[in-house]
Amino acid sequence: MSLTELDDDTLRSMSIGAVFSDFVGKINSLDFHRTDDLLVTASEDDSVRLYDIANAKMRIEKSHNSNATRLLKTTYHKKHGADRICFTHHPSSVICSSRHNLDSIGESLRYLSMYDNRCLRYFKGHKERVVSLCMSPINDSFMSGSLDHSVRIWDLRGILRLRGRPTVAYDQQGLVFAVAMEGGAIKLFDSRSYDKGPFDTFLVGGDTAEVCDIKFSNDGKSMLLTTTNNNIYVLDAYGGEKRCGFSLEPSPNATIEATFTPDGQYVVSGSGDGTLHAWSISTRHEAANWNSNIGVASCLKWAPRRAMFVAASTVLTFWIPNSGTDPEAGPQSEHITL
């Protein structure tokens, strides 16, 4: 289903349209391609999996797996593992961070071709696990943040050394990037001259928990922060003022992820009690909530050009509007055996 302007009724109608439960362990991260209908996942079983989402749909019949979401390819990376992952601009190439052997070989990041299962290049530098990874939307540079307290911009210009667990994100135009630091500080950099230091810094008032995820809205006007204590904040991207905030149930052994809808009007998130929630940013009220059916969803992203989001734990689920649901009656969920 192509993306149209979302409203509360469409959100409330969303239900699971596809389930992939053959992972051995937790899904560590996932990413949609910006222009092609593709999804990639990286998981604890050392697999990288590529999915075609172009024809995902829900049929209102009793048979569950009647969708057309397809697993295109699975590759395994036993030597390095698979942790954080993001697409490059090419639909069959990804950047993947390593989980294994960081001390001995130092190959913390790899540029992988999914087409012929080759490693095109190794990126050495981080001494500890990469916890944040994103691709520039305008060129072939990318950023990584690591538990070694460094952010690296992989265009050969330099390294930013910071306190705490750094989390990074580009805005949709690739002109600005944000870095979250220890103590809740958010620093904004001009991507063309970041070596001059941040042009703005602001704090999330009263919350000193580490930020584990940052996202910009498509229009660049808002930033979405998720913290390690499961608080979510929407900030004005220009001045740092808090537009709204939401608190979720704690998840002691996992971080959660939140996402903007493509129109920037809603935020969707998992929670420590295994539920999913959607809030209207303009009204600050909850627009919809669902039982995730998969426990705590540690990965959650909305497809860039479709009325679809994915939620993942040890199971990958695709959520789409159920055209056979009466919005007044609320969402109808099929029974799913996981």
Beta strands, then each sheet from edge to edge (+ up, - down):
strand 1: 14-20
strand 2: 27-32
strand 3: 38-43
strand 4: 47-52
strand 5: 70-76
strand 6: 85-87
strand 7: 93-97
strand 8: 109-113
strand 9: 118-123
strand 10: 130-135
strand 11: 142-146
strand 12: 150-153
strand 13: 158-161
strand 14: 167-170
strand 15: 176-180
strand 16: 185-190
strand 17: 200-203
strand 18: 211-216
strand 19: 222-227
strand 20: 231-236
strand 21: 242-247
strand 22: 258-260
strand 23: 266-270
strand 24: 275-280
strand 25: 286-291
strand 26: 299-302
strand 27: 309-312
strand 28: 316-321
sheet 1: 1+ 28- 27+ 26-
sheet 2: 2+ 3- 4+ 5-
sheet 3: 6+ 7- 8+ 9-
sheet 4: 10+ 11- 12+ 13-
sheet 5: 14+ 15- 16+ 17-
sheet 6: 18+ 19- 20+ 21-
sheet 7: 22+ 23- 24+ 25-
end
